[in-house]
Amino acid sequence: MNSHLPDDALARRCRHPVVPLVDVASLHELCQDLGGDVRIQKRFVNDFIALWQPRAVRLGTALAASDVEAADVVLLSIRSSSTMLGARRLESFATQLHGALRARDLSACARQLPQLSLVGSDTCRALSRHLARVPD
């Protein structure tokens, strides 16, 4: 059984996407960690989806202002929630961007931000599709 959600626009542009967009097994594990309560899991996923755009905007604003501390907080939030949801590709991109931030390479961060935004949006769409298939 394939435990990954269908790939997205980014994956179609890549010949060999290595990191899955979302690992469904991690979503199942999250549900188990939440006592098997699908409603809580859905709320968590929906909160992630609702917060994605504001997080992306906050990150862009922080980077534009060279506010390393604010960018660090946003990236830590993206990374931790992505890990919990099994959003492997977003987690990977956020980790790369976070490494550039820690190196104080703000120009590399600015170059990577559009890709992170695309992956985040694709992740939210994949998570929404997954939620639509999960019964209450």
Backbone torsions as a table, in degrees:
resi	resn	phi	psi	omega
1	MET	NA	133.5	177.6
2	ASN	-82.0	121.6	-176.5
3	SER	-96.0	17.2	-179.4
4	HIS	-113.4	144.0	176.6
5	LEU	-71.3	159.1	178.7
6	PRO	-55.0	144.1	-179.0
7	ASP	-71.5	169.4	-167.7
8	ASP	-117.2	-167.7	-179.5
9	ALA	-59.3	-40.7	179.8
10	LEU	-63.1	-45.1	-179.0
11	ALA	-62.8	-35.9	178.8
12	ARG	-65.5	-27.1	179.0
13	ARG	-82.6	-18.6	180.0
14	CYS	-96.6	141.5	178.7
15	ARG	-71.1	-42.0	-176.2
16	HIS	-136.1	80.5	178.2
17	PRO	-64.3	124.2	-175.5
18	VAL	-88.8	-39.5	-175.3
19	VAL	-100.5	124.2	-179.8
20	PRO	-66.1	153.1	177.1
21	LEU	-63.6	-55.9	179.0
22	VAL	-138.6	134.8	176.6
23	ASP	-97.6	107.2	-176.4
24	VAL	-61.7	-32.2	178.4
25	ALA	-58.7	-36.8	177.6
26	SER	-67.1	-35.3	176.4
27	LEU	-65.8	-39.3	177.0
28	HIS	-65.2	-40.3	178.2
29	GLU	-63.9	-40.7	177.2
30	LEU	-59.2	-44.3	179.3
31	CYS	-60.5	-43.2	177.9
32	GLN	-63.0	-41.7	178.9
33	ASP	-62.9	-24.9	179.3
34	LEU	-93.7	21.6	177.6
35	GLY	75.2	19.0	178.9
36	GLY	79.1	8.7	-177.8
37	ASP	-83.6	102.2	-177.3
38	VAL	-63.8	-33.5	179.9
39	ARG	-62.6	-40.4	178.8
40	ILE	-67.9	-42.0	178.1
41	GLN	-60.2	-46.3	179.5
42	LYS	-61.0	-40.8	178.1
43	ARG	-62.7	-42.3	179.1
44	PHE	-60.9	-47.0	-179.7
45	VAL	-64.7	-43.9	178.6
46	ASN	-63.3	-36.7	175.6
47	ASP	-63.4	-42.1	177.7
48	PHE	-59.0	-46.1	-179.2
49	ILE	-62.3	-45.6	-179.0
50	ALA	-64.7	-32.2	-177.8
51	LEU	-87.2	-10.2	-175.1
52	TRP	-58.9	-54.0	-176.2
53	GLN	-60.5	-48.4	177.1
54	PRO	-58.9	-36.9	177.4
55	ARG	-65.2	-45.0	179.9
56	ALA	-61.4	-41.0	178.4
57	VAL	-65.2	-46.1	178.8
58	ARG	-59.6	-40.1	179.0
59	LEU	-65.3	-46.2	178.2
60	GLY	-60.3	-41.7	179.1
61	THR	-64.8	-44.4	180.0
62	ALA	-62.8	-43.3	180.0
63	LEU	-67.1	-39.9	179.0
64	ALA	-63.2	-31.9	179.5
65	ALA	-90.8	3.7	-176.3
66	SER	56.0	33.7	178.8
67	ASP	-91.2	87.4	-175.6
68	VAL	-62.0	-40.1	-178.3
69	GLU	-64.1	-45.3	179.3
70	ALA	-65.4	-41.1	178.3
71	ALA	-63.4	-38.7	178.8
72	ASP	-61.3	-44.3	-179.7
73	VAL	-62.5	-44.7	-179.5
74	VAL	-64.4	-44.5	-179.1
75	LEU	-65.3	-37.7	175.9
76	LEU	-62.2	-39.9	177.9
77	SER	-64.3	-45.7	178.9
78	ILE	-61.8	-46.1	-177.6
79	ARG	-63.7	-46.4	-176.0
80	SER	-67.4	-43.2	-180.0
81	SER	-69.7	-35.5	177.1
82	SER	-63.5	-40.4	178.4
83	THR	-61.5	-46.2	-178.4
84	MET	-63.9	-34.2	-177.7
85	LEU	-87.5	-9.7	-175.7
86	GLY	77.7	22.9	178.1
87	ALA	-81.3	72.6	-169.5
88	ARG	-61.2	-42.9	-177.5
89	ARG	-68.6	-42.0	177.8
90	LEU	-63.8	-42.6	176.9
91	GLU	-58.0	-43.2	-179.8
92	SER	-64.4	-46.8	179.5
93	PHE	-65.0	-40.5	179.0
94	ALA	-64.8	-36.0	177.4
95	THR	-64.9	-42.5	177.7
96	GLN	-62.7	-46.3	-179.6
97	LEU	-64.6	-37.9	178.8
98	HIS	-63.7	-37.5	176.3
99	GLY	-62.3	-42.5	177.3
100	ALA	-64.1	-38.4	179.1
101	LEU	-64.9	-44.4	179.3
102	ARG	-63.0	-29.8	176.5
103	ALA	-82.1	0.2	-179.6
104	ARG	63.2	29.3	177.8
105	ASP	-95.0	78.0	-175.3
106	LEU	-67.9	-27.1	177.2
107	SER	-68.8	-38.1	175.9
108	ALA	-65.6	-39.2	177.3
109	CYS	-60.2	-45.8	-179.5
110	ALA	-62.7	-37.4	178.5
111	ARG	-69.0	-33.4	-177.6
112	GLN	-83.9	-18.4	-175.3
113	LEU	-59.0	-44.0	178.9
114	PRO	-60.7	-37.7	178.7
115	GLN	-66.7	-42.7	177.6
116	LEU	-60.6	-42.6	179.4
117	SER	-62.1	-42.4	178.6
118	LEU	-63.6	-46.8	179.6
119	VAL	-63.0	-40.6	178.2
120	GLY	-61.8	-44.1	178.6
121	SER	-65.4	-42.6	177.2
122	ASP	-62.2	-38.8	178.5
123	THR	-63.0	-44.2	179.4
124	CYS	-62.1	-40.7	177.6
125	ARG	-63.8	-42.8	179.7
126	ALA	-64.9	-41.0	178.5
127	LEU	-65.7	-38.0	177.9
128	SER	-63.8	-42.6	177.7
129	ARG	-61.7	-41.2	179.2
130	HIS	-62.4	-46.1	-179.2
131	LEU	-60.4	-35.1	-178.8
132	ALA	-65.1	-24.3	-178.7
133	ARG	-93.6	-8.9	-176.4
134	VAL	-93.3	119.7	178.0
135	PRO	-70.8	153.3	177.7
136	ASP	-75.1	NA	NA
